[in-house]
Amino acid sequence: MTINLDLNRPQNHTNFSFGANPNPKRLSRELTENLSRGQKFLSKVIDLKEGDSGLSHSRFAQATLTNWFPKAIFSRSIADLSEVTFLEVMEGALFFYLPSIVGEHLSRRKIFNKFLPKELHDSVSKPVAAIVKEGGKNAQKLLPVKAAIVLSCAAIPAAEYGLSFAKNLFTLKVFKKADFTSVVNLDKSKKVDEKTSQERVEKSAKSHLKKVGIFSGLTFASSLLLGTLGQKSKGVAKACEYFLNPGEKLYKGLSKVGVNSQKLEKFLNKYLNLDFARKSDGGLALGHGQLAVTVLAGVKGYFDAAHDRGKLDVQEVATRVPIIALYTIFGSALFDEGFKNLLYKNKKYADILTKNEKTGEFRVAGLDEIPEIAKRKVNSTDKQAMEKEVQKLFKGKAVISLVPFLFSLGVVGALLSLVSRIWTQHRYDKLQAQKAGNNQLKTGA
């Protein structure tokens, strides 16, 4: 489930967007001609990592490969490797394509824009607070439609929940394996699992996937009712404020009883918030709260599907998935922020790493800005000095951009996969030893 998010970047660089796909930006010739061969390769990696959010195909390939690779290394059987591949490919498609298909192209453009006057089509992507502040009839129209678009996207977390059951069904149909110990090759004596366990896993998977489909259909139908009828009621519009940003309302309630904390307010508004983030071009982008809901739905699905395949599967999920979920929602941004803060305090790469002292937000110069910064520092007619300065600045850019990425890949991906597999093997060996001991007692008796 480890998805590299970078939701802290400006919204025109948000990984998962609901908008159209603009043309990818190009690395400037002025930059690349001053880099070594190895640096040119890294520049392409950074450009892909930080490129425009519309690059769905590139981002899908990057995220799927980096999330799949560390898990694939430590896979324990062909069935295990196939499960890892199935999950990572499907999760990548779910995060990178389904939001665009459901959120922007289907819900906003094809359906809900028709419920609004043309002059309000762009306003629906404004933050809830901005719409409420403007007030009037426009707010009464916009809030139900915005809430309806969010509700129509409930199919995304629902699909994330059902994905683990689809994985179980996939493994059952392809490999005839339903028990976790045989899937990951702990019990090497099993070639085909017992019919009763296969039937149990298949029945549960189909039942849960059916419920996912029904839930998605009902929420989409509800979104249509909300979008069409909700604009007629001030009460519904008010309720939509709470639905879209409950964190803001919760903090207002807490502040009335003496709780005053800017950090708490920022946290609640960021993570307890179902509103969309807004791209610079007015498009809808995946918000932190929406991400949290989807990830938590996935965690629930992982555990529920694991119960169908035995205690060891549940224990392995408990070892690995909660940590990955927390890192995906909070840890990635915290590590990135902490790393930048460490560099900033030690005055590292000051030419490209700056901080807004009022907001506390960091800004890292883009690849396309490096040549201009180098020109200001050296005589641009001195090619050797220019090349040396560009390479120096690029080194800083690479460190700032790639260290958090490598941490995610190496520690959260590879190390956690290895540790969880070692613990599973230990639990299995301990269980077998206990069974052997019980059999000896019975024989002795």
C-alpha positions in Angstrom: 0.0 0.0 0.0 3.0 2.3 0.1 2.1 5.1 -2.3 4.6 8.0 -2.7 2.4 11.0 -2.3 4.3 14.3 -2.1 1.0 16.0 -1.2 3.0 18.8 0.5 4.0 20.3 -2.9 2.0 23.1 -4.5 -1.3 21.7 -5.8 -0.2 22.0 -9.4 2.3 19.3 -8.5 0.0 17.0 -6.5 0.5 13.4 -7.5 -3.2 12.3 -7.6 -5.3 14.8 -9.4 -8.8 14.9 -10.8 -7.9 17.2 -13.6 -7.0 16.9 -17.3 -3.5 15.8 -18.4 -1.4 18.7 -19.6 1.7 18.2 -21.6 4.7 17.2 -19.6 7.4 19.7 -18.9 10.8 19.3 -20.4 14.2 19.5 -18.8 15.9 22.6 -20.1 18.9 22.2 -22.4 20.6 24.8 -20.3 20.4 22.5 -17.3 21.3 19.2 -18.9 24.3 20.5 -20.9 26.0 21.3 -17.6 25.4 17.9 -16.0 27.4 14.7 -16.2 25.9 11.6 -17.7 24.9 10.2 -14.2 23.4 13.5 -13.2 21.3 13.7 -16.4 19.8 10.3 -15.4 19.1 11.5 -11.9 17.5 14.7 -13.3 15.1 12.6 -15.3 14.2 10.6 -12.1 13.6 13.9 -10.2 11.6 15.4 -13.1 9.4 12.3 -13.1 9.0 12.4 -9.3 8.2 16.1 -9.2 6.6 16.5 -12.6 3.1 17.7 -13.3 0.3 15.8 -11.7 -1.3 15.0 -15.1 1.4 12.5 -16.0 -0.8 9.6 -14.9 1.0 6.9 -16.9 4.5 8.0 -15.8 3.4 8.2 -12.2 1.6 4.9 -12.3 4.7 3.2 -13.7 7.0 4.9 -11.1 4.9 4.2 -8.1 4.0 0.7 -9.1 7.7 -0.2 -9.7 9.1 1.3 -6.5 6.3 -0.2 -4.3 6.4 -3.6 -6.0 10.2 -4.1 -6.2 11.1 -4.4 -2.5 8.2 -6.7 -1.8 9.0 -8.8 -4.8 12.5 -9.3 -3.7 11.3 -11.0 -0.5 8.4 -12.9 -2.0 8.2 -16.5 -0.8 6.5 -18.3 -3.7 5.2 -17.7 -7.2 1.7 -17.2 -5.6 3.1 -14.7 -3.1 4.9 -12.8 -5.9 1.7 -12.8 -8.0 -0.3 -11.4 -5.1 2.2 -8.6 -4.6 2.1 -7.8 -8.3 -1.7 -7.9 -8.4 -2.1 -5.6 -5.4 0.5 -3.1 -6.5 -0.7 -2.8 -10.1 -4.4 -2.6 -9.0 -3.7 -0.1 -6.2 -1.6 2.0 -8.6 -4.4 2.1 -11.1 -6.9 2.9 -8.4 -5.0 5.9 -7.1 -3.7 7.2 -10.4 -6.7 6.6 -12.7 -9.9 6.1 -10.8 -9.9 9.6 -9.2 -9.6 11.2 -12.6 -12.2 9.0 -14.2 -14.8 9.3 -11.4 -14.0 12.6 -9.8 -13.4 15.0 -12.7 -14.4 13.4 -16.0 -17.6 11.6 -14.9 -18.9 13.5 -11.8 -17.8 17.0 -12.2 -17.8 17.5 -16.0 -20.4 15.1 -17.3 -22.9 15.3 -14.4 -22.7 17.9 -11.7 -21.6 20.9 -13.8 -25.0 20.6 -15.4 -26.7 21.3 -12.1 -24.9 24.7 -11.8 -25.0 27.9 -13.8 -22.1 28.1 -16.2 -20.5 31.0 -14.3 -20.3 28.7 -11.2 -18.5 25.8 -12.9 -15.1 26.9 -11.8 -16.2 28.0 -8.3 -17.1 24.5 -7.2 -13.3 23.7 -6.8 -12.9 26.6 -4.3 -12.3 25.6 -0.6 -15.4 25.2 1.6 -14.3 28.1 3.8 -14.0 30.4 0.8 -17.5 29.5 -0.5 -19.0 29.9 3.0 -17.3 33.3 3.4 -18.9 34.5 0.1 -22.3 33.2 1.3 -25.6 34.0 -0.4 -27.3 31.9 -3.1 -24.1 30.9 -4.7 -23.0 29.1 -1.5 -26.3 27.4 -1.3 -25.9 26.0 -4.8 -22.2 25.2 -4.6 -21.9 23.4 -1.3 -24.4 20.6 -2.1 -22.9 20.1 -5.5 -19.3 20.0 -4.1 -20.5 17.5 -1.4 -22.3 15.5 -4.1 -19.0 15.2 -6.1 -17.2 14.0 -3.0 -20.0 11.4 -2.3 -19.9 10.2 -5.8 -16.2 9.3 -5.3 -17.0 7.0 -2.4 -16.4 4.2 -4.9 -12.7 4.9 -4.6 -12.2 3.9 -0.9 -14.8 1.2 -1.4 -12.7 -0.3 -4.2 -9.6 0.0 -2.0 -11.4 -2.0 0.7 -12.5 -4.7 -1.8 -9.1 -5.0 -3.4 -7.8 -7.5 -0.8 -10.8 -9.8 -1.3 -10.2 -9.6 -5.1 -6.6 -10.6 -4.4 -7.8 -13.6 -2.4 -10.1 -14.6 -5.2 -7.3 -14.1 -7.8 -4.9 -16.4 -5.9 -7.7 -19.0 -5.4 -8.6 -19.2 -9.0 -5.1 -19.1 -10.4 -3.2 -21.2 -7.8 -6.0 -23.2 -6.1 -4.7 -21.8 -2.7 -6.8 -20.4 0.0 -4.7 -21.0 3.1 -2.0 -18.4 3.9 0.6 -21.0 4.9 0.4 -22.6 1.4 0.2 -19.3 -0.4 3.6 -18.1 1.0 5.1 -21.6 0.9 5.4 -22.1 4.7 3.6 -25.4 4.4 5.4 -27.0 1.5 3.3 -30.2 1.7 0.2 -28.5 0.4 -0.1 -28.5 -3.4 -3.9 -27.8 -3.4 -5.8 -26.6 -0.3 -8.8 -28.3 1.2 -12.1 -27.8 -0.6 -13.8 -26.4 2.5 -11.2 -23.6 2.9 -11.4 -22.8 -0.8 -15.2 -22.6 -0.6 -15.0 -20.4 2.5 -12.5 -17.9 0.9 -14.4 -17.8 -2.4 -17.8 -17.2 -0.7 -16.4 -14.5 1.5 -14.6 -12.7 -1.3 -17.6 -12.7 -3.6 -19.9 -11.6 -0.8 -17.7 -8.6 0.1 -17.1 -7.6 -3.5 -20.9 -7.7 -4.1 -21.3 -5.4 -1.0 -18.6 -3.0 -2.4 -20.6 -2.8 -5.7 -23.9 -2.2 -3.9 -22.3 0.5 -1.6 -20.7 2.3 -4.6 -24.0 2.3 -6.5 -26.0 3.6 -3.5 -23.6 6.4 -2.7 -23.5 7.4 -6.3 -27.3 7.5 -6.4 -27.3 9.5 -3.2 -24.9 12.0 -4.7 -27.3 12.6 -7.6 -30.1 13.3 -5.2 -27.9 15.6 -3.2 -26.7 17.5 -6.3 -30.2 18.0 -7.7 -32.3 18.6 -4.6 -29.8 19.9 -2.1 -29.6 23.3 -3.6 -33.2 24.0 -2.7 -32.5 23.9 1.1 -30.4 26.1 3.3 -30.4 23.4 5.9 -28.8 20.9 3.5 -26.2 23.5 2.4 -25.3 24.0 6.1 -25.1 20.2 6.6 -22.7 20.0 3.6 -20.3 22.4 5.5 -20.1 19.8 8.3 -19.8 16.9 5.9 -17.0 18.5 3.8 -14.9 19.9 6.6 -15.8 18.4 10.0 -12.4 19.2 11.3 -13.1 23.0 11.2 -16.4 22.6 13.0 -14.8 20.4 15.6 -12.1 22.9 16.3 -14.6 25.7 16.6 -16.4 23.6 19.2 -13.2 22.9 21.1 -12.2 26.6 21.0 -15.4 27.5 22.8 -14.4 25.3 25.8 -10.9 26.8 26.0 -8.9 24.7 23.6 -6.7 26.9 21.5 -3.9 25.4 19.4 -2.8 26.5 16.0 -1.2 23.1 15.4 -4.4 21.2 16.4 -6.5 23.5 14.2 -4.1 22.9 11.2 -4.1 19.2 11.8 -7.9 18.9 12.0 -8.4 21.1 8.9 -5.9 19.0 7.0 -6.8 15.5 7.9 -10.4 15.6 9.1 -11.5 17.2 5.9 -13.2 15.6 2.9 -13.0 18.6 0.7 -10.8 18.5 -2.5 -7.5 20.2 -2.7 -7.4 22.7 -5.5 -4.9 22.8 -8.3 -3.5 26.1 -9.6 -5.6 25.8 -12.8 -8.8 25.3 -10.8 -8.9 21.5 -11.2 -9.8 19.2 -8.3 -7.0 17.3 -6.6 -7.0 14.6 -3.9 -7.1 16.1 -0.5 -5.3 14.8 2.6 -8.6 13.8 4.3 -9.7 11.9 1.2 -6.4 10.1 1.1 -6.7 9.2 4.8 -10.2 7.7 4.2 -9.0 5.6 1.3 -6.0 4.3 3.1 -8.0 3.4 6.2 -10.5 1.6 4.0 -7.6 -0.3 2.6 -6.4 -1.2 6.1 -9.8 -2.5 7.0 -9.9 -4.6 3.8 -6.5 -6.0 4.4 -7.5 -7.3 7.9 -10.9 -8.6 6.9 -9.6 -10.5 3.9 -6.7 -11.9 6.0 -9.2 -13.4 8.5 -10.5 -15.6 5.7 -7.0 -17.2 5.2 -5.9 -17.8 8.8 -4.3 -16.4 11.9 -0.8 -16.1 10.4 -2.1 -13.9 7.6 -3.8 -11.6 10.2 -0.6 -11.4 12.2 1.5 -10.5 9.2 -0.9 -7.8 8.2 -0.8 -6.5 11.8 3.0 -6.4 11.7 3.2 -4.5 8.4 0.0 -2.7 7.3 -0.6 -0.2 10.2 2.9 1.1 9.9 2.6 1.5 6.2 -0.8 3.2 6.5 0.5 5.7 9.1 3.5 6.4 7.0 1.4 6.9 3.9 -1.0 9.4 5.6 1.4 11.2 8.0 5.0 9.8 7.9 6.0 10.6 4.4 5.1 14.3 4.8 6.7 14.4 8.3 9.9 12.8 7.2 10.2 15.1 4.2 9.4 18.2 6.4 11.9 17.1 9.1 14.6 16.4 6.6 14.2 19.8 5.0 14.2 21.5 8.5 17.4 19.7 9.4 19.1 20.9 6.2 17.8 24.4 6.7 19.0 24.7 10.3 22.4 23.6 9.2 22.4 26.1 6.3 22.7 23.4 3.7 21.8 24.2 0.1 20.6 27.7 1.1 20.5 28.8 -2.6 17.7 26.4 -3.4 16.1 25.6 -0.1 14.2 28.5 1.5 11.6 28.9 4.2 8.7 31.2 4.6 9.1 32.3 8.2 5.5 33.4 8.5 3.9 30.1 7.4 6.8 27.8 8.2 6.6 26.2 4.7 9.7 25.2 2.8 10.3 25.8 -0.9 12.8 24.0 -3.0 13.8 25.5 -6.4 12.7 23.5 -9.4 15.1 21.9 -11.8 14.3 24.6 -14.4 15.4 27.3 -11.9 18.9 25.9 -11.3 20.6 27.5 -14.3 19.2 31.0 -13.4 20.4 30.6 -9.8 23.8 29.6 -11.1 24.0 32.6 -13.4 23.4 34.9 -10.5 26.3 33.4 -8.6 28.9 33.1 -11.4 29.8 34.7 -14.6 27.6 32.9 -17.1 30.2 33.4 -19.9 32.7 31.3 -17.9 31.4 27.9 -19.0 33.6 25.9 -16.6 32.5 28.0 -13.6 28.9 27.7 -14.8 29.0 24.0 -15.2 30.6 23.6 -11.7 27.9 25.8 -10.1 25.0 24.0 -11.8 26.4 20.6 -10.7 26.7 21.9 -7.1 23.2 23.2 -7.1 21.9 20.0 -8.7 23.6 17.9 -6.1 21.6 19.8 -3.4 18.4 19.3 -5.4 19.1 15.6 -5.7 19.7 15.2 -2.0 16.6 17.1 -1.0 14.4 15.2 -3.4 15.7 11.7 -3.4 16.7 11.0 0.3 13.0 10.9 1.5 12.2 8.8 -1.6 15.0 6.3 -0.9 13.9 6.2 2.8 10.4 5.2 1.7 11.8 2.6 -0.7 14.5 1.1 1.6 13.1 1.4 5.1 9.3 1.4 4.7 9.3 -0.8 1.6 12.2 -3.3 1.8 13.1 -3.5 5.5 9.5 -3.7 6.7 8.8 -6.4 4.1 11.8 -8.4 5.3 11.0 -8.0 9.0 7.3 -9.0 8.6 8.4 -12.1 6.6 10.9 -13.1 9.3 8.3 -12.7 12.0 5.8 -14.8 10.0 8.3 -17.6 9.6 9.1 -17.4 13.4 5.4 -17.6 14.3 4.9 -20.6 11.9 7.9 -22.5 13.3 6.8 -21.8 16.8 3.3 -23.1 16.0 4.7 -26.2 14.4 6.8 -26.9 17.4 3.8 -26.5 19.7 1.8 -29.0 17.5 4.7 -31.5 17.6 4.9 -31.2 21.4 1.1 -31.7 21.7 1.4 -34.8 19.5 4.2 -36.2 21.6 2.1 -35.8 24.8 -0.8 -37.5 23.2 1.4 -40.4 22.0 3.0 -40.7 25.4 -0.4 -40.7 27.1 
